[in-house]
Amino acid sequence: MTDATLAAAPPSDLAGRPQDGPSLHMTEAARARLRRRYAADRRFRQAGLGAVVFGVVALGFLLFTILSNGLTAFRQTELRLDFAFSREIIAPDGKVDPQSIRAADWARVVRESLQARFPDARDRRGARLVEALVSPGAQGQLMDMVLADPGLIGQTRSVWVLAASDIDMVLKGHADRAVPEESRRVNDRQLAWMGALEKDGALRLSFNTRFFTGADSRYPELVGILGGILGSLYTLAITLALAFPLGVMAAIYLEEFAPKNRITDLIEVNINNLAAVPSIVFGLLGLAVFLNVFGMPRSAPLVGGCVLALMSLPIIIIAARAALRAVPPSIREAALGLGASRLQVVLHHVLPLAMPGILTGTILSMAHALGETAPLLMIGMVAFIVDVPSGPLDAATVLPVQIFMWADSPERGFVEKTSAAILVLLVFLLGMNALAIWLRKKFERRW
């Protein structure tokens, strides 16, 4: 039968009997329903695509804002001045020792250098304005130079010192020089002095090493993240040391050895519920137990690690149980058939095969703990710490809390440093997530 004959033939039902009218699926109502289904499908795809585009745009805007505010924090403004290390100021009694050098009037050394560079600033107001060009950290920088080389006493040296935060913001373009004087923190006289320094090549931007080697400070140009980074590392080390072995052992017992009854069902439900408890509740628990009952040191990474270990433990148990459950039962049956005990089956066969999944879940839980702030605020790790911690028992803060504290400061320089610290924290988080993905891809086995 030809195609033309088939096309001319009347429609038939499922039994092959000819029908008098059009088929059920070829009516106008059926075509209308089909068009509506296709239209709904297109709208759903467009809505999904719109959600993805919106998420990408929002993420891009967030990253652009952080980068535009934070990248300049990795550079700092310095100005060059001639400092006279006068013996009358540093060693007036003729004794040159570390104690007398530290007790010297270094503010006077800086003030006399500025007044010698800008003779028009000898009036009372001018002296105050010209001193605002230089960071208070310049005094410590000069003192450290003389402590390292006492032979500088009695000499005059040209030294690059750190500029104040307001000058730094102007040079980086975060403060507009063209706005009226009453609308900016740097007045016209200070701008004129800055112009003179720029003309002489005595004003420059250099890499901000202090940001990576210093601790917290009340001055934006002097702050650093080393204290927060070390505090985070100490805290995470304690968290990992407590949560990983306890979580893996609990998962092995619940998955491989525990009997299936109401008690174990209740334990499983509570573990799942603990994974969803707000993190600040764990902070309250740490405040009530670790500080008030056991008397552990406040603001120490030891306490922070214990609190974050409690928070990470349910996540590690759930991830470890899922990894153990993914190992095929044939592995266990083969080992038991060869005479291995239950413990040997778990330790020699099941656990090594499940370890990639366990490590992945552990790393992700550690990344989650690295970004936590609320539970650590409750145990005092929000304190203003100006020293870099040397151990887990020293008072310290962590990087997310450091960011929280800087974000609460009104100075424009802290906005820059906050964004830069967020970039550093994102690098750590991306690195930990990349490590988890690499471990999963490298050791993953398909059954």
C-alpha positions in Angstrom: 0.0 0.0 0.0 1.4 3.4 -1.0 1.8 6.4 1.3 -0.9 8.2 -0.6 -3.3 5.4 0.0 -2.5 5.3 3.7 -3.0 9.1 4.0 -6.4 8.8 2.3 -7.5 5.9 4.4 -10.0 6.7 7.2 -8.7 6.6 10.8 -9.1 3.4 12.7 -9.2 2.4 16.4 -6.8 0.1 18.2 -8.5 -3.0 16.8 -8.1 -1.8 13.3 -11.7 -1.0 12.8 -12.3 2.2 10.8 -13.6 5.2 12.6 -16.1 7.7 11.3 -14.5 10.8 12.8 -11.0 12.1 13.7 -9.0 10.1 16.3 -9.1 11.1 20.0 -5.5 12.4 19.8 -6.1 14.5 16.7 -9.0 16.6 17.9 -8.7 20.4 18.3 -9.1 20.0 22.1 -6.2 17.5 22.2 -4.0 19.9 20.1 -4.9 22.7 22.5 -3.9 20.6 25.5 -0.6 19.7 23.8 0.2 23.3 23.1 -0.5 24.2 26.8 1.8 21.4 27.9 4.6 22.6 25.6 4.1 26.2 26.7 4.3 25.1 30.4 7.4 23.2 29.6 9.0 26.2 28.0 8.0 28.5 30.9 9.5 26.1 33.4 12.8 25.9 31.4 12.9 29.7 31.2 12.2 30.1 34.9 15.0 27.7 35.7 17.4 29.5 33.3 16.3 32.8 34.8 17.1 31.5 38.3 20.5 30.3 37.2 21.2 33.7 35.5 20.1 35.6 38.6 22.3 33.5 40.8 25.3 34.0 38.6 24.7 37.8 38.3 24.3 38.1 42.1 27.4 36.1 42.8 29.3 38.1 40.2 28.1 41.4 41.7 29.2 40.2 45.2 32.6 39.1 44.0 33.1 42.3 42.0 32.2 44.4 45.1 34.6 42.5 47.3 37.4 42.6 44.8 37.0 46.3 44.1 37.0 47.1 47.8 39.6 44.6 48.9 42.3 44.3 46.2 43.8 47.7 47.2 44.4 46.5 50.7 47.3 44.4 49.5 49.2 47.7 48.9 50.0 50.4 51.3 51.0 54.0 51.1 54.5 55.0 52.3 56.2 58.4 52.5 59.9 59.2 52.6 61.2 61.5 55.3 64.6 62.4 56.7 64.8 61.4 60.4 67.4 62.7 62.7 68.1 60.0 65.3 69.2 62.6 67.9 71.3 61.4 70.8 69.6 64.0 73.0 66.2 62.4 72.4 67.1 58.7 72.3 69.9 58.5 74.8 69.9 61.7 76.8 71.8 60.2 79.7 74.5 58.6 77.4 73.3 55.1 78.0 72.5 53.1 74.9 70.6 50.0 75.8 67.3 48.4 74.7 65.4 49.8 77.7 66.4 53.4 77.0 65.8 53.1 73.3 62.2 51.8 73.9 61.6 54.7 76.4 62.7 57.4 74.0 60.3 60.0 72.7 59.8 58.7 69.2 56.8 60.9 68.6 59.2 63.9 68.9 61.5 62.3 66.3 58.7 62.0 63.8 57.3 65.5 64.6 60.7 67.2 64.1 61.2 65.4 60.8 57.8 66.5 59.5 58.3 70.1 60.6 61.7 70.1 59.0 60.1 68.8 55.7 57.2 71.3 55.9 58.3 74.5 57.6 54.9 76.1 57.1 53.4 73.6 59.6 55.1 75.0 62.8 51.9 76.6 64.1 49.8 74.6 66.5 47.1 73.6 64.1 49.6 72.9 61.3 51.7 70.7 63.6 48.6 68.6 64.3 47.7 68.3 60.7 51.1 67.4 59.4 51.5 64.7 62.1 48.3 63.2 60.8 50.1 62.4 57.5 52.1 59.6 59.2 50.8 56.5 60.9 51.5 55.9 64.6 53.2 52.8 63.5 56.1 54.8 62.2 57.3 55.3 65.7 57.6 51.6 66.3 59.3 51.2 62.9 62.0 53.7 63.8 62.5 52.2 67.2 63.0 48.7 65.7 65.6 50.2 63.3 67.6 51.6 66.2 67.2 48.4 68.3 68.6 46.4 65.4 71.4 48.9 64.7 72.3 51.3 67.7 74.9 52.9 65.5 72.1 55.0 63.9 72.0 57.2 67.0 73.4 60.6 66.1 72.8 60.1 62.3 70.2 61.3 59.9 68.6 58.7 57.6 66.0 58.9 54.8 63.4 56.3 55.7 60.1 55.1 54.1 57.5 55.1 56.8 53.8 54.1 56.8 51.3 56.8 55.9 48.1 57.3 57.9 44.9 55.6 56.7 43.3 58.8 55.4 46.3 59.6 53.2 46.3 56.0 52.0 42.6 56.2 51.0 43.2 59.4 49.1 46.2 58.0 47.2 44.2 54.9 46.3 41.3 56.8 45.0 38.8 55.8 47.7 38.5 59.4 48.8 37.7 62.1 46.2 40.1 65.1 46.2 37.6 67.2 44.2 34.8 67.3 46.8 34.6 70.4 49.1 37.0 70.4 52.0 34.2 70.1 54.6 33.1 66.8 53.0 36.4 64.9 53.3 38.7 63.9 56.1 41.9 65.3 54.4 41.9 69.1 54.2 43.4 71.3 51.6 46.7 71.9 53.5 47.2 68.1 53.8 46.4 67.7 50.1 49.0 70.3 49.3 51.6 68.5 51.4 50.7 65.3 49.6 51.2 67.0 46.3 54.6 68.2 47.3 55.6 64.7 48.4 54.3 63.2 45.1 56.3 65.8 43.1 59.5 64.9 44.9 58.9 61.1 44.5 58.5 60.8 48.3 55.1 59.1 48.2 54.5 55.6 46.9 52.4 52.5 47.0 54.2 49.3 48.1 53.1 45.7 48.9 51.4 45.5 52.2 53.4 42.8 54.0 52.1 43.9 57.4 48.6 42.7 56.4 49.9 39.1 56.4 52.4 39.4 59.2 50.6 41.5 61.8 47.7 41.1 64.2 44.8 43.4 65.0 45.1 47.1 65.7 43.0 50.2 66.2 44.5 51.8 63.2 43.4 50.5 59.8 46.8 50.9 58.2 48.4 48.7 60.9 46.0 45.8 61.0 47.0 42.3 60.0 45.4 38.8 59.6 48.2 36.6 61.0 46.6 36.5 64.4 43.2 35.4 62.9 44.8 32.9 60.6 46.8 31.2 63.4 43.8 31.3 65.7 41.7 29.6 62.9 44.4 27.0 62.4 44.7 26.1 66.1 40.9 26.0 66.4 40.5 23.7 63.3 43.3 21.5 64.5 41.6 20.9 67.8 38.3 20.4 66.0 39.7 17.8 63.7 41.6 16.0 66.5 38.3 15.6 68.5 35.6 15.3 65.9 37.2 13.0 63.3 38.1 9.9 65.5 34.9 10.2 67.6 32.7 10.6 64.5 34.3 7.7 62.5 34.1 5.4 65.5 30.5 6.3 66.2 29.6 5.8 62.5 31.3 2.4 62.4 29.5 1.2 65.5 26.1 2.4 64.4 26.5 1.1 60.8 28.3 -2.2 61.4 27.9 -3.4 65.0 24.8 -1.8 66.6 21.6 -3.8 66.8 18.6 -2.4 65.0 16.2 -1.5 67.8 14.4 1.5 69.2 17.4 2.8 71.1 19.6 2.9 68.0 16.7 4.5 66.0 16.4 7.2 68.7 20.2 7.8 68.5 20.0 8.2 64.7 17.1 10.6 64.9 19.0 12.7 67.5 22.2 12.8 65.4 20.2 14.0 62.4 18.5 16.6 64.5 21.8 17.8 66.0 23.1 18.4 62.4 20.3 21.0 62.0 20.6 22.8 65.3 21.6 26.5 64.9 25.3 27.0 65.6 24.8 29.6 68.3 23.2 26.9 70.5 26.5 25.1 70.5 28.1 28.4 71.6 25.7 28.6 74.5 26.6 25.0 75.4 30.3 25.8 75.3 29.8 28.9 77.5 27.8 26.9 80.0 29.9 23.8 80.1 33.5 24.5 79.0 33.8 27.9 80.6 31.5 27.9 83.6 31.8 24.3 84.7 35.3 23.2 83.6 36.9 26.7 83.8 38.7 26.5 80.6 40.6 29.6 79.4 38.3 32.2 77.8 38.9 33.3 74.2 41.4 30.4 73.7 41.4 28.2 70.5 41.1 25.2 72.8 37.6 26.1 73.8 36.7 27.2 70.3 37.9 23.8 68.9 35.8 21.9 71.5 32.7 23.9 70.6 33.2 23.5 66.8 33.9 19.8 67.4 30.5 19.4 68.9 29.0 21.2 66.0 30.9 19.1 63.4 30.5 15.7 65.0 26.9 15.0 63.7 27.9 16.0 60.1 31.0 13.7 60.2 28.9 10.8 61.6 26.3 11.2 58.9 28.9 11.4 56.1 30.8 8.5 57.5 27.7 6.3 57.7 26.8 7.1 54.1 30.3 6.2 53.0 30.2 2.9 54.9 26.8 2.1 53.5 28.0 2.6 50.0 30.5 -0.3 50.3 28.9 -3.3 48.6 27.7 -6.1 50.9 29.7 -8.6 48.8 33.0 -7.2 50.2 31.8 -8.0 53.7 30.5 -11.5 52.7 33.7 -12.4 50.9 35.8 -11.4 53.9 33.6 -13.3 56.3 33.7 -16.3 54.0 37.5 -16.4 54.2 37.4 -16.5 58.0 37.9 -12.8 58.9 36.2 -11.6 62.1 33.7 -8.7 62.1 36.4 -6.3 63.3 38.9 -7.4 60.6 36.2 -7.0 58.0 35.5 -3.5 59.0 39.1 -2.3 59.6 40.9 -4.2 56.7 38.2 -4.1 54.0 35.2 -1.8 54.6 36.9 1.2 56.2 39.7 1.6 53.6 37.1 1.5 50.8 34.9 4.1 52.6 37.7 6.4 53.7 37.5 8.7 50.6 33.9 9.5 51.3 34.7 9.9 55.0 37.5 12.3 54.3 35.4 14.3 51.8 32.7 14.7 54.4 35.2 15.6 57.1 36.9 18.3 54.9 33.5 19.8 54.1 32.6 19.9 57.8 35.9 21.6 58.6 35.3 24.2 55.8 31.9 24.8 57.4 33.5 25.2 60.8 36.1 27.6 59.4 33.4 30.0 58.4 31.5 29.9 61.7 31.3 33.1 63.9 28.2 32.8 66.1 29.4 30.0 68.5 32.8 31.6 68.9 31.3 35.0 69.9 29.6 33.3 72.8 32.9 32.0 74.3 34.7 35.3 74.1 36.7 35.0 70.9 35.5 38.4 69.9 38.0 40.1 72.2 40.4 42.7 70.9 43.7 40.7 70.6 46.8 42.6 69.5 49.3 39.8 69.9 49.8 36.8 67.6 48.9 33.6 69.5 51.7 31.2 70.0 49.6 28.2 71.1 46.1 26.9 71.5 45.9 28.1 75.1 46.7 31.8 74.3 43.9 34.3 73.8 43.1 34.5 70.1 40.4 35.2 67.6 39.6 33.6 64.3 39.4 35.0 60.8 35.6 35.2 60.5 35.4 37.0 63.9 38.1 39.3 62.8 36.1 40.2 59.7 33.0 40.7 61.9 34.9 43.1 64.1 36.4 45.1 61.2 33.1 45.4 59.5 31.7 47.1 62.6 34.4 49.9 62.5 33.4 53.1 60.8 36.7 54.0 59.2 36.9 53.7 55.4 40.3 51.9 55.8 38.6 49.0 57.7 36.1 48.5 54.8 39.1 47.8 52.6 40.7 45.5 55.1 37.4 43.7 55.7 37.0 42.9 52.0 40.7 41.8 51.8 40.2 39.4 54.7 37.1 38.0 53.1 39.1 37.3 50.0 41.7 35.4 52.1 38.9 33.4 53.8 37.4 32.6 50.4 40.7 31.3 49.2 40.9 29.0 52.2 37.4 27.7 51.7 37.8 27.2 48.0 41.1 25.3 48.7 39.4 23.0 51.2 36.5 22.3 48.9 38.9 21.7 46.0 40.8 19.2 48.2 37.5 17.4 49.0 36.6 17.2 45.2 40.1 15.9 44.4 40.0 13.2 47.1 36.5 12.1 45.8 37.7 11.9 42.2 41.0 10.3 43.0 39.8 7.5 45.3 36.2 7.1 44.1 35.3 3.5 43.0 32.3 2.5 41.0 30.6 -0.8 41.9 
